[in-house]
Amino acid sequence: MDSLFAKVIFLFSFLLASIISPGYIKIIQDELNFNFKTGEIYPIYYYLNVQNIGSKKARFEISFDSDWISGYREGTNYTFVELPPQAYIDFILEIHPERLPDGINKAKVLMKVLDIDSLVSQELILDETEVSITLNKNFTPPPEVSPEASPEISPSVIESPSILPVTPILTAAPAPFKTAVPLPKPVISGSPSLRFSPVSSPEFSPVPQSILKQLESVLNSLKLFLKKLF
Protein backbone atom coordinates (compact mmCIF):
# COMPACT_ATOMS: atom_id res chain seq x y z
CA MET A 1 0.00 0.00 0.00
CA ASP A 2 2.77 2.40 0.89
CA SER A 3 4.63 1.59 -2.33
CA LEU A 4 1.51 2.28 -4.39
CA PHE A 5 0.96 5.58 -2.62
CA ALA A 6 4.61 6.54 -3.21
CA LYS A 7 4.26 5.78 -6.93
CA VAL A 8 1.13 7.93 -7.17
CA ILE A 9 2.87 10.82 -5.40
CA PHE A 10 5.87 10.45 -7.70
CA LEU A 11 3.69 10.41 -10.82
CA PHE A 12 1.78 13.45 -9.61
CA SER A 13 4.96 15.37 -8.88
CA PHE A 14 6.35 14.41 -12.29
CA LEU A 15 3.27 15.70 -14.10
CA LEU A 16 3.21 18.85 -11.99
CA ALA A 17 6.87 19.55 -12.70
CA SER A 18 6.34 18.99 -16.42
CA ILE A 19 3.44 21.46 -16.51
CA ILE A 20 4.61 24.32 -14.31
CA SER A 21 8.40 23.98 -14.71
CA PRO A 22 9.78 27.08 -16.51
CA GLY A 23 12.76 25.14 -17.92
CA TYR A 24 16.27 24.64 -16.66
CA ILE A 25 18.66 24.62 -19.60
CA LYS A 26 20.10 27.75 -21.17
CA ILE A 27 22.76 27.46 -23.89
CA ILE A 28 24.08 30.18 -26.16
CA GLN A 29 23.92 28.20 -29.42
CA ASP A 30 22.17 24.95 -30.31
CA GLU A 31 23.68 24.55 -33.82
CA LEU A 32 27.47 24.23 -34.24
CA ASN A 33 29.35 24.08 -37.57
CA PHE A 34 33.02 23.15 -38.06
CA ASN A 35 35.29 22.93 -41.13
CA PHE A 36 38.31 20.64 -41.23
CA LYS A 37 40.94 19.88 -43.88
CA THR A 38 43.41 17.03 -43.82
CA GLY A 39 46.67 18.19 -42.26
CA GLU A 40 45.11 20.52 -39.70
CA ILE A 41 45.41 19.99 -35.95
CA TYR A 42 42.90 17.65 -34.29
CA PRO A 43 40.92 16.98 -32.18
CA ILE A 44 38.74 20.08 -32.21
CA TYR A 45 37.74 21.45 -28.79
CA TYR A 46 34.66 23.53 -28.11
CA TYR A 47 33.44 25.00 -24.81
CA LEU A 48 29.68 24.54 -24.45
CA ASN A 49 28.39 26.93 -21.80
CA VAL A 50 25.35 25.70 -19.85
CA GLN A 51 23.36 27.61 -17.21
CA ASN A 52 20.70 26.51 -14.75
CA ILE A 53 17.75 28.90 -15.10
CA GLY A 54 15.43 26.70 -13.04
CA SER A 55 14.02 27.29 -9.58
CA LYS A 56 16.15 24.73 -7.72
CA LYS A 57 19.36 22.78 -7.81
CA ALA A 58 19.41 20.09 -10.52
CA ARG A 59 21.66 17.54 -12.16
CA PHE A 60 22.85 18.25 -15.74
CA GLU A 61 23.98 15.30 -17.88
CA ILE A 62 25.26 15.12 -21.47
CA SER A 63 25.50 12.20 -23.90
CA PHE A 64 26.25 11.75 -27.62
CA ASP A 65 24.82 9.78 -30.53
CA SER A 66 28.16 9.34 -32.41
CA ASP A 67 31.56 7.95 -31.42
CA TRP A 68 33.57 10.75 -33.11
CA ILE A 69 32.42 13.25 -30.49
CA SER A 70 32.69 13.17 -26.68
CA GLY A 71 32.46 15.61 -23.80
CA TYR A 72 33.05 16.17 -20.13
CA ARG A 73 32.77 18.80 -17.43
CA GLU A 74 35.61 21.33 -17.45
CA GLY A 75 38.38 20.30 -15.10
CA THR A 76 37.09 16.72 -14.72
CA ASN A 77 36.19 13.72 -16.84
CA TYR A 78 32.57 13.58 -15.64
CA THR A 79 29.64 13.85 -18.01
CA PHE A 80 27.32 15.35 -15.35
CA VAL A 81 27.29 18.22 -12.87
CA GLU A 82 24.92 19.51 -10.18
CA LEU A 83 24.14 23.20 -10.58
CA PRO A 84 22.25 25.50 -8.21
CA PRO A 85 19.85 28.11 -9.68
CA GLN A 86 21.50 30.70 -11.99
CA ALA A 87 24.87 28.90 -11.86
CA TYR A 88 26.67 27.92 -15.07
CA ILE A 89 29.44 25.58 -16.18
CA ASP A 90 31.38 24.67 -19.35
CA PHE A 91 31.20 21.24 -20.91
CA ILE A 92 34.19 20.61 -23.18
CA LEU A 93 33.26 18.94 -26.48
CA GLU A 94 36.05 16.88 -28.09
CA ILE A 95 35.58 16.30 -31.82
CA HIS A 96 37.70 13.83 -33.82
CA PRO A 97 37.49 14.60 -37.57
CA GLU A 98 40.21 12.04 -38.39
CA ARG A 99 37.62 9.31 -37.81
CA LEU A 100 35.26 10.70 -40.44
CA PRO A 101 35.04 10.37 -44.23
CA ASP A 102 35.24 13.42 -46.47
CA GLY A 103 32.05 15.38 -46.80
CA ILE A 104 29.31 16.57 -44.45
CA ASN A 105 29.03 14.73 -41.12
CA LYS A 106 26.38 15.34 -38.46
CA ALA A 107 25.99 14.41 -34.79
CA LYS A 108 23.98 15.47 -31.74
CA VAL A 109 24.78 16.33 -28.14
CA LEU A 110 21.93 15.22 -25.88
CA MET A 111 21.41 17.09 -22.62
CA LYS A 112 18.90 16.46 -19.86
CA VAL A 113 18.22 17.84 -16.39
CA LEU A 114 17.26 15.48 -13.61
CA ASP A 115 15.56 16.14 -10.28
CA ILE A 116 18.15 15.36 -7.59
CA ASP A 117 15.56 14.26 -5.01
CA SER A 118 14.11 11.62 -7.36
CA LEU A 119 17.42 9.94 -8.15
CA VAL A 120 17.06 7.63 -5.15
CA SER A 121 13.89 5.95 -6.41
CA GLN A 122 13.36 6.91 -10.08
CA GLU A 123 14.66 9.50 -12.55
CA LEU A 124 12.52 12.60 -12.97
CA ILE A 125 13.48 14.61 -16.06
CA LEU A 126 12.90 18.31 -15.52
CA ASP A 127 14.17 19.52 -18.90
CA GLU A 128 16.06 18.30 -21.98
CA THR A 129 17.45 19.66 -25.25
CA GLU A 130 19.73 18.84 -28.21
CA VAL A 131 22.73 20.55 -29.80
CA SER A 132 23.28 19.80 -33.49
CA ILE A 133 26.87 19.51 -34.75
CA THR A 134 27.90 19.63 -38.42
CA LEU A 135 31.50 18.94 -39.49
CA ASN A 136 32.57 19.57 -43.09
CA LYS A 137 35.70 17.55 -43.83
CA ASN A 138 37.70 18.61 -46.91
CA PHE A 139 34.57 20.32 -48.11
CA THR A 140 33.54 23.97 -48.08
CA PRO A 141 29.82 24.57 -48.51
CA PRO A 142 28.87 27.40 -50.90
CA PRO A 143 27.87 30.65 -49.22
CA GLU A 144 24.19 31.25 -48.82
CA VAL A 145 22.84 34.12 -50.92
CA SER A 146 19.90 35.98 -49.44
CA PRO A 147 17.02 36.95 -51.77
CA GLU A 148 17.52 40.64 -51.02
CA ALA A 149 21.17 40.53 -52.23
CA SER A 150 20.61 38.51 -55.35
CA PRO A 151 20.48 40.54 -58.65
CA GLU A 152 17.11 40.87 -60.32
CA ILE A 153 16.96 39.29 -63.80
CA SER A 154 14.38 40.40 -66.33
CA PRO A 155 12.07 37.56 -67.51
CA SER A 156 12.73 38.53 -71.12
CA VAL A 157 16.45 37.83 -70.62
CA ILE A 158 15.76 34.43 -69.07
CA GLU A 159 13.34 33.29 -71.77
CA SER A 160 15.47 34.31 -74.76
CA PRO A 161 18.15 31.63 -75.47
CA SER A 162 20.51 34.06 -77.14
CA ILE A 163 20.85 37.69 -78.02
CA LEU A 164 20.30 38.21 -81.76
CA PRO A 165 22.51 40.72 -83.62
CA VAL A 166 20.82 43.93 -84.55
CA THR A 167 20.79 44.55 -88.34
CA PRO A 168 21.36 48.22 -89.18
CA ILE A 169 18.56 49.80 -91.25
CA LEU A 170 19.81 52.03 -94.10
CA THR A 171 17.59 55.01 -94.84
CA ALA A 172 17.88 57.36 -97.83
CA ALA A 173 18.97 60.92 -97.30
CA PRO A 174 16.00 63.28 -97.02
CA ALA A 175 15.15 65.35 -100.11
CA PRO A 176 15.98 69.04 -99.95
CA PHE A 177 13.21 71.07 -98.51
CA LYS A 178 11.25 73.14 -101.05
CA THR A 179 9.17 76.09 -100.11
CA ALA A 180 5.66 75.71 -101.47
CA VAL A 181 4.33 78.80 -103.25
CA PRO A 182 0.60 79.16 -102.69
CA LEU A 183 -1.39 79.38 -105.99
CA PRO A 184 -4.22 81.85 -106.36
CA LYS A 185 -7.59 80.33 -105.76
CA PRO A 186 -10.19 80.66 -108.53
CA VAL A 187 -13.15 82.84 -107.73
CA ILE A 188 -16.26 80.74 -107.43
CA SER A 189 -19.63 82.36 -107.55
CA GLY A 190 -23.06 80.94 -107.71
CA SER A 191 -22.99 77.24 -108.43
CA PRO A 192 -20.04 75.02 -107.64
CA SER A 193 -19.03 74.85 -111.38
CA LEU A 194 -16.44 77.29 -112.73
CA ARG A 195 -17.61 80.02 -115.09
CA PHE A 196 -15.30 82.15 -117.29
CA SER A 197 -16.57 85.37 -118.96
CA PRO A 198 -15.73 85.65 -122.73
CA VAL A 199 -13.21 88.30 -123.81
CA SER A 200 -15.00 91.14 -125.66
CA SER A 201 -13.38 93.13 -128.55
CA PRO A 202 -12.47 96.74 -127.84
CA GLU A 203 -15.10 99.33 -128.71
CA PHE A 204 -14.15 102.44 -130.87
CA SER A 205 -15.97 105.73 -130.66
CA PRO A 206 -17.52 106.99 -134.07
CA VAL A 207 -15.57 109.67 -136.16
CA PRO A 208 -17.45 112.97 -136.58
CA GLN A 209 -19.01 113.60 -140.08
CA SER A 210 -17.29 116.95 -140.57
CA ILE A 211 -13.90 115.37 -140.43
CA LEU A 212 -14.92 112.71 -142.92
CA LYS A 213 -16.08 115.32 -145.42
CA GLN A 214 -12.83 117.26 -145.13
CA LEU A 215 -10.86 114.13 -145.84
CA GLU A 216 -13.03 113.31 -148.79
CA SER A 217 -12.47 116.80 -150.34
CA VAL A 218 -8.74 116.52 -149.82
CA LEU A 219 -8.67 113.20 -151.61
CA ASN A 220 -10.69 114.61 -154.53
CA SER A 221 -8.33 117.56 -154.90
CA LEU A 222 -5.40 115.22 -154.91
CA LYS A 223 -6.95 113.11 -157.64
CA LEU A 224 -7.48 116.20 -159.89
CA PHE A 225 -3.94 117.34 -159.43
CA LEU A 226 -2.60 113.97 -160.39
CA LYS A 227 -4.78 113.86 -163.57
CA LYS A 228 -3.49 117.23 -164.69
CA LEU A 229 0.04 116.28 -164.02
CA PHE A 230 -0.07 113.05 -166.09
LINFENUR-V482441 format. One line per field, one symbol per residue. phi: phi as a letter, one per 40 degrees, with the letter a starting at -180 (. if undefined). psi: psi as a letter, one per 30 degrees, with the letter a starting at -180 (. if undefined). burial: + if it has 9 or more other ideal C-beta (glycine too) atoms within 8 Angstrom, else -. Layout:
phi = ???
psi = ???
burial = ???
This chain:
phi = .ccccccccccccccccccccchbcbbcabbbbbbabdhccbccbbcccbbcbccacabbbbabbbccbaaacdgbbccaabbcdgcaabcccbbbcccbcchcbbabbbbbbbccccccbacbccaaabbcbbbcbfabccccbcccccccbcdccccccaccccccbcbccccccbcccccccccbbgccccbbcccccccbcccccccccccccccccccccccccb
psi = eeeeeeeeeeeeeeeeeeefkflfkjlekgjkkkkkkkflkllkkkjjkkkjgaflklkkklllglfgklllkkfagkglkkklkflllkkkkjkjfffllkakkklkkkklkkkefffeekkjjelllkjkkkkjkhkjkkkkklfffkkkkkeeeeekfljkkkkkjkklkkkkkkkkjkkkkkkkkblflkkkklkklkkkkkkkeeeeeeeeeeeeeeeeeeeee.
burial = -----+---+--++--+---+--++-+----+-+-+-----+-+-+++++++++---+++++-+---++-++++-----+-++-+--++++++++++--+----+-++++++++++-++----+++++-++++++++-+------------------------------------------------------------------------+------------------
